[in-house]
Amino acid sequence: MAELTFTPVIGIEIHIRLKSDSKLFCSCSTNTDAPANTNICPVCMGLPGSLPRLNHRVVEQGMLAGFALNCGIRPKSLFFRKSYFYPDLPKGHQVSQCDLPITTSGYIEVHDAEGNLKKIRVHHLHLEEDVGSLHHSASDGRLEGADTSYVDYNRSGTPLAEIVSEPDVSSAKEAVEYVTTLRRRVIYSGASDVELEKGMMRFDANVSMKCSDGRWGKKVEVKNMNSFKALERAIEFEIKRQKKMMLNGEEVKQETRHWNDAKGITSASRIKEFYRKFIVEPDLPPLYITQEWIDEMRAKMPEMPDVRANRYVKEWGIAQEVADVLTDDKNLADYFEACVKAGANPVRGANWVKTEVLRVLNEKQIKISDFTIKPEVLASLVSKVDDKKLSTTQGKEVFDYMIENKIGIDEAVKALGITEGGVGGNVLGEIIQAVIKANPDVIEEIKSGKDKKGKKLKFLQGLVMKETKGQAKPQEVAQAIEEALK
């Protein structure tokens, strides 16, 4: 009997907070760091008699996010009341687009296990309001072990885009690449900053297993994953759990499970509900979007990061991994392209930005917008290294000195005592003669033939390089020393 094989079938649901200073249906601030329950009003609290009004900017951000996912825009969409009875939902329902969302289907490309591009279909993106946030009294802030929970409604009503994929993801790693690629694209579109540490992105995974004997396990929804690593670990655990159950002939229940990051396990939370609980929102008219409005927003879309990275590889010969790093941050990619436009060799410029510029940004914990060396200045420095006016070591010394003292290239070169073009000719000859004169024992050992491995000769070369402050060419130094010894 053939060994049973199992194929994971995974769909991802992602919530992203859209960029807006005010909430989805009222003018309350979206600042969730304010003191608890201060950014609230009758509308976002659902008090009787209050009427919602749709935020025009959020609709535009939703369109931009949709474009980033290769989705189309519907000319007409609706809002619904989605009934829940949870303490963090003050209205007793959530206003969300369900059966008629703002976008049609789209897709994102990721790499499969063999490294080939694979399309993960996006079923749709819809707009909805967020719920409040629960704060638990347990020392670690978790619900488990808490005696008391408190509700802060500042987050209630903040605008979200929920993005629902088709079940096209086949592994935990694929899920992470899908979520990572989606996040970069949405950031590029300008629809959201998607800062994970501020809770601007949350995701759930729907996991089931298909067995080679024709059996299908039921779908399990996994929640409470707040990082890419947690998403990967949770899916890997759930795949193993369901596979083990099916091998043992057990039934996988269709339920919602809670990911415990500390223990590295999922635990049953509740059985999935199957009844319909949506009604059309009576206080909001249909949302109509004209073709002119769609065209206006589409014209604002920048080149997407993966497309940009592929262009760097094909047009400029930059390594794929370097291109991916450069395009991870749109502002960093803009900085790099400004360097190239100012005359830097694309490959050299890319490596300088990836290594030296990112090193400084990470060390100083700053953004590229706060970096003191302008792209045209870095381009000039890279060109000097390319033209052999400065060695690579000298270029890096000048780079660091410019940052430390906030000065230009010429001032840094002068302050460091560097001679552009390096030390050679008579000056190099005089330095070599001084080194030879100061080390008679070494010279005698070389001439007597005892330096068979050339260690003493390399010692002399090191002394000369030190005296020239690294400004001489190593090959020229070695040749000049050998001629002097003859």
C-alpha positions in Angstrom: 0.0 0.0 0.0 1.4 3.4 -1.0 2.4 5.8 1.8 -0.2 8.5 2.4 0.8 12.0 1.5 -0.8 15.3 2.7 -1.0 18.6 0.9 -1.7 21.7 3.0 -4.4 24.0 1.7 -4.1 27.5 3.2 -6.0 30.8 2.8 -4.9 34.0 4.5 -7.1 36.8 5.9 -5.3 40.1 6.5 -6.5 43.2 8.2 -4.5 46.4 7.5 -5.2 49.8 9.1 -5.6 52.4 6.4 -3.8 55.8 6.5 -6.3 58.3 7.8 -6.4 60.9 10.6 -10.1 60.3 11.3 -12.2 57.1 11.6 -14.2 55.4 9.0 -17.6 56.9 9.8 -16.8 59.8 12.1 -14.3 62.6 12.7 -12.7 61.1 15.8 -8.9 60.8 15.8 -7.3 57.5 14.9 -4.6 58.0 17.5 -4.8 54.8 19.4 -2.0 55.8 21.8 -4.2 58.5 23.4 -5.5 57.9 27.0 -8.1 55.1 27.0 -11.6 56.0 25.7 -10.8 59.6 24.9 -11.0 59.4 21.0 -14.7 58.2 21.0 -18.0 59.8 20.1 -21.7 58.7 19.8 -21.1 57.4 16.2 -18.2 55.1 16.9 -19.8 54.0 20.1 -23.1 53.2 18.3 -25.3 55.4 20.5 -29.0 55.7 19.5 -29.7 58.5 17.1 -26.1 58.8 15.8 -25.6 58.6 12.0 -22.4 57.5 10.3 -20.8 59.4 7.4 -18.3 57.6 5.1 -14.7 58.9 5.1 -13.9 60.0 1.5 -10.1 59.5 2.1 -10.5 55.9 3.3 -12.3 55.0 0.1 -9.3 56.4 -1.9 -6.9 54.4 0.3 -8.9 51.3 -0.3 -8.7 51.8 -4.0 -4.9 52.3 -3.8 -4.5 49.1 -1.8 -6.7 47.3 -4.3 -4.5 48.4 -7.2 -1.4 47.2 -5.3 -3.0 43.7 -5.3 -3.9 43.8 -9.0 -7.6 44.1 -8.1 -10.3 45.9 -10.1 -12.7 48.5 -8.5 -16.4 48.0 -8.4 -18.5 50.9 -9.5 -21.0 50.1 -6.7 -20.4 48.5 -3.3 -22.4 48.1 -0.1 -21.9 48.2 3.7 -23.5 45.6 6.0 -24.0 45.1 9.7 -22.1 42.0 10.8 -23.5 40.9 14.2 -21.2 39.9 17.0 -21.7 40.0 20.8 -18.2 40.7 22.1 -17.2 43.2 24.7 -14.8 45.0 22.3 -17.7 45.8 19.9 -19.8 48.6 21.4 -22.5 48.5 18.7 -23.2 44.8 18.9 -22.3 44.7 15.2 -19.4 45.6 12.9 -20.0 47.7 9.8 -18.2 45.9 7.0 -18.5 45.3 3.2 -19.4 41.6 2.8 -21.3 40.4 -0.3 -20.5 43.5 -2.4 -16.9 44.7 -1.6 -15.1 47.7 -3.1 -12.8 45.5 -5.2 -13.0 42.5 -7.5 -10.4 39.7 -7.5 -6.7 40.1 -7.9 -3.4 38.3 -7.2 0.1 38.4 -5.8 3.1 36.4 -7.1 5.3 34.5 -4.7 8.0 31.8 -5.2 7.0 28.1 -4.7 9.2 25.4 -3.1 11.1 25.0 -6.5 11.7 28.8 -6.7 9.2 29.3 -9.5 6.8 32.2 -9.6 3.3 31.2 -8.4 0.1 33.3 -8.3 -1.8 33.5 -5.0 -5.3 34.7 -5.9 -6.8 37.5 -3.9 -10.6 36.9 -3.6 -11.3 40.5 -2.7 -10.4 43.5 -0.5 -13.2 45.2 1.5 -13.5 48.1 3.8 -14.6 47.8 7.4 -14.3 49.4 10.9 -12.0 48.0 13.6 -13.2 47.0 17.0 -12.0 48.2 20.4 -9.0 46.6 22.2 -9.0 44.4 25.3 -6.4 44.8 28.1 -6.0 41.9 30.5 -4.8 42.0 34.0 -2.4 39.1 33.7 1.3 40.1 34.2 2.1 39.1 30.6 -0.9 40.9 29.2 -2.5 37.7 28.0 -6.1 36.6 28.4 -5.0 33.3 29.9 -4.5 33.7 33.6 -6.1 37.1 33.8 -8.7 38.0 36.6 -10.0 41.1 34.9 -10.2 42.6 31.4 -10.6 46.2 30.4 -11.9 47.7 27.1 -10.4 50.7 25.3 -12.7 51.9 22.5 -10.2 54.3 21.0 -9.5 51.8 18.2 -13.2 51.2 17.6 -14.2 52.6 14.2 -10.6 53.1 12.8 -10.6 52.2 9.1 -9.4 48.7 7.9 -8.9 46.9 4.7 -9.6 43.2 5.0 -7.8 41.2 2.3 -9.0 37.6 1.7 -6.9 35.2 -0.4 -8.1 32.1 -2.1 -6.8 28.8 -0.6 -3.8 28.8 -2.9 -1.0 28.8 -0.3 0.8 25.5 0.1 3.2 26.0 3.0 4.1 28.1 5.9 7.0 29.7 4.0 4.7 30.5 1.1 2.3 32.2 3.5 5.1 34.4 4.9 6.3 35.4 1.5 2.7 36.2 0.5 2.1 38.4 3.6 5.5 40.1 3.2 5.0 40.8 -0.5 1.5 42.1 0.2 2.7 44.4 3.0 5.5 45.9 0.8 3.0 46.5 -2.1 0.5 48.2 0.2 3.2 50.5 1.7 4.4 51.5 -1.8 0.8 52.3 -2.8 0.6 54.8 0.1 -2.6 53.3 1.5 -1.0 52.4 4.8 2.3 52.5 6.6 1.7 48.9 7.8 3.9 49.2 10.9 3.7 45.8 12.6 4.9 47.1 15.9 1.9 49.4 16.0 -0.6 46.7 15.2 -1.4 48.0 11.7 -1.4 44.5 10.3 -3.1 41.4 11.7 -3.6 38.1 10.0 -5.5 34.8 10.4 -4.8 31.6 8.6 -7.4 29.1 7.4 -5.6 25.7 7.3 -6.9 22.3 6.0 -5.2 19.2 4.7 -5.9 17.1 1.6 -4.9 13.4 1.8 -3.8 11.3 -1.2 -6.5 8.8 -0.4 -9.1 11.5 -1.3 -10.0 12.6 2.2 -10.3 16.3 3.0 -9.8 17.7 6.5 -12.1 20.4 7.7 -10.9 24.0 7.7 -9.4 25.4 10.9 -9.0 29.2 11.4 -5.9 30.1 13.4 -5.9 33.5 15.1 -3.6 35.7 17.4 -0.5 35.8 15.2 1.2 39.2 15.3 4.4 38.6 13.5 5.7 36.9 10.3 7.6 34.4 12.5 4.4 33.6 14.5 2.5 33.1 11.3 5.1 30.6 10.1 5.3 28.7 13.4 1.5 28.6 13.8 0.9 27.2 10.3 3.7 24.6 10.7 2.2 23.5 14.0 -1.3 23.2 12.6 -0.2 21.3 9.6 1.5 18.7 11.8 -1.4 18.5 14.2 -4.0 18.0 11.5 -1.8 15.5 9.6 -1.3 13.4 12.8 -5.1 13.4 13.5 -5.9 12.2 10.0 -3.2 9.5 10.1 -4.9 8.3 13.3 -8.3 8.3 11.7 -9.5 11.2 13.9 -11.9 13.9 12.7 -10.5 17.5 12.4 -13.1 19.8 13.7 -14.0 23.0 11.9 -13.2 25.5 14.6 -11.3 28.7 15.5 -8.0 28.0 17.3 -5.8 30.4 19.3 -2.1 30.5 18.7 0.0 30.6 21.9 3.3 32.0 20.9 5.0 31.2 24.2 4.1 27.5 24.1 4.3 27.2 20.3 0.9 25.5 20.1 -2.7 26.2 19.0 -5.7 25.6 21.3 -9.4 25.4 20.6 -11.2 28.7 21.0 -14.7 28.1 19.5 -16.6 26.1 17.0 -17.2 27.9 13.7 -20.6 29.5 13.3 -22.5 28.8 10.1 -25.6 31.0 10.3 -25.9 34.2 8.2 -25.6 37.3 10.4 -25.3 40.1 7.8 -27.9 42.8 7.0 -27.4 45.8 4.7 -26.4 48.8 6.8 -29.6 51.0 6.8 -27.8 54.3 7.7 -25.3 54.2 4.8 -26.2 54.6 1.1 -24.5 52.4 -1.6 -20.9 53.6 -2.4 -20.7 54.6 -6.1 -17.3 55.1 -7.6 -17.0 56.7 -11.1 -14.5 55.7 -13.8 -13.0 59.2 -13.6 -12.3 58.7 -9.9 -10.8 55.3 -10.5 -8.5 56.7 -13.3 -7.5 59.5 -11.0 -6.4 57.2 -8.2 -4.7 54.7 -10.6 -2.6 57.5 -11.9 -1.1 58.0 -8.4 0.2 54.4 -8.2 4.0 54.1 -8.2 6.0 51.2 -9.6 5.5 48.2 -7.3 8.6 46.9 -5.4 8.9 43.5 -7.0 8.5 45.1 -10.5 11.2 47.6 -9.5 13.5 44.9 -8.2 13.2 43.0 -11.5 14.0 46.1 -13.4 17.2 46.6 -11.4 18.2 43.0 -12.2 17.4 43.1 -15.9 18.5 46.7 -16.8 21.4 47.2 -14.4 22.7 43.7 -13.7 22.2 44.0 -9.9 22.0 40.8 -8.0 18.4 39.7 -7.1 19.1 39.6 -3.3 20.6 43.2 -3.4 17.6 44.4 -5.5 15.2 42.9 -3.0 16.9 44.7 -0.1 17.0 48.1 -2.0 13.3 47.9 -2.9 12.1 46.8 0.5 11.8 50.5 1.5 10.5 52.8 -1.3 12.4 55.8 0.1 15.7 53.8 0.1 15.0 52.7 -3.5 14.3 56.4 -4.5 17.7 57.3 -2.8 19.5 54.6 -4.7 18.0 55.7 -8.1 18.9 59.3 -7.4 22.6 58.1 -6.9 22.5 56.4 -10.3 20.9 59.4 -11.9 23.8 61.5 -10.4 26.4 59.3 -12.2 27.1 56.4 -9.8 27.7 53.0 -11.5 24.4 51.1 -10.7 26.1 47.9 -9.4 28.7 49.8 -7.3 26.1 52.2 -6.1 23.7 49.4 -5.1 26.4 47.7 -3.1 27.3 50.9 -1.3 23.7 51.6 -0.4 23.1 48.0 0.8 26.2 47.8 2.9 27.4 51.3 4.0 24.2 53.3 4.0 22.1 50.6 5.6 24.8 50.0 8.2 24.6 53.6 9.3 20.8 53.7 9.2 20.7 50.6 11.5 23.4 51.8 13.8 21.9 55.3 14.3 18.3 53.9 14.1 17.3 56.6 11.6 15.4 56.6 8.3 16.9 57.4 4.9 15.1 60.8 5.0 17.4 61.7 7.9 20.6 60.5 6.3 23.1 63.4 6.0 24.9 62.3 2.8 22.8 63.4 -0.2 22.5 60.9 -3.1 24.5 63.1 -5.5 27.3 63.3 -2.9 27.4 59.5 -2.5 27.4 59.2 -6.3 30.5 61.4 -6.4 32.3 59.3 -3.7 31.4 56.0 -5.5 32.8 57.5 -8.8 36.1 58.5 -7.1 36.5 54.9 -5.9 35.6 53.5 -9.4 38.1 55.9 -11.0 40.9 54.7 -8.6 41.2 58.2 -7.2 40.4 56.6 -3.8 40.9 53.0 -2.7 37.8 51.2 -1.4 39.3 51.4 2.1 39.8 55.2 1.7 36.4 55.6 0.3 34.8 54.0 3.4 37.1 56.1 5.7 35.9 59.3 3.9 32.3 58.1 4.1 32.4 57.6 7.8 34.3 60.8 8.4 31.7 62.8 6.4 28.9 61.4 8.5 30.7 61.9 11.8 31.7 65.5 11.1 28.9 66.5 8.6 31.3 67.7 6.0 31.8 67.2 2.2 34.1 64.8 0.4 37.0 67.3 -0.3 37.0 68.4 3.4 37.1 64.8 4.6 39.9 63.8 2.2 42.0 66.8 3.3 41.3 66.2 7.0 42.3 62.5 6.7 45.5 63.4 4.8 44.6 61.3 1.8 46.2 61.9 -1.5 43.7 61.3 -4.3 45.1 58.8 -6.9 47.3 57.1 -4.2 50.9 57.3 -3.3 53.4 56.3 -6.1 56.5 57.4 -8.0 59.3 59.1 -6.1 57.2 59.5 -2.9 56.6 55.7 -2.8 60.3 55.1 -3.5 61.4 57.3 -0.6 59.1 55.5 1.8 60.4 52.1 0.7 64.0 53.2 1.2 63.2 54.4 4.7 61.5 51.1 5.6 64.5 49.1 4.2 66.9 51.3 6.2 64.9 50.8 9.4 64.8 47.0 9.1 68.3 45.7 8.3 67.8 42.3 10.0 64.7 41.6 7.9 66.6 42.6 4.7 69.5 40.4 5.5 67.2 37.4 6.1 65.5 38.0 2.7 68.8 38.3 0.9 70.3 35.2 2.5 67.4 33.1 1.1 65.9 32.2 4.5 62.5 33.8 3.7 61.3 30.9 1.6 57.6 31.5 2.3 57.8 35.2 1.7 56.6 36.2 5.1 59.3 38.8 5.7 58.6 40.3 2.3 54.9 40.6 3.2 56.0 42.2 6.5 57.8 44.9 4.6 54.9 45.5 2.3 52.6 45.9 5.4 55.0 48.5 6.8 55.0 50.4 3.5 51.2 50.3 3.2 51.0 51.6 6.8 53.3 54.5 6.1 51.2 55.4 3.0 48.0 55.1 5.0 46.7 52.6 2.6 47.1 55.0 -0.3 49.5 52.9 -2.4 48.5 50.1 -4.6 49.6 46.7 -3.1 50.8 45.3 -6.4 52.9 48.4 -7.1 54.4 48.3 -3.6 55.4 44.6 -3.9 57.1 45.3 -7.3 58.9 48.4 -6.0 60.2 46.5 -2.9 61.6 43.7 -5.0 63.3 46.1 -7.4 64.8 48.1 -4.4 66.2 44.9 -2.9 68.0 44.0 -6.2 
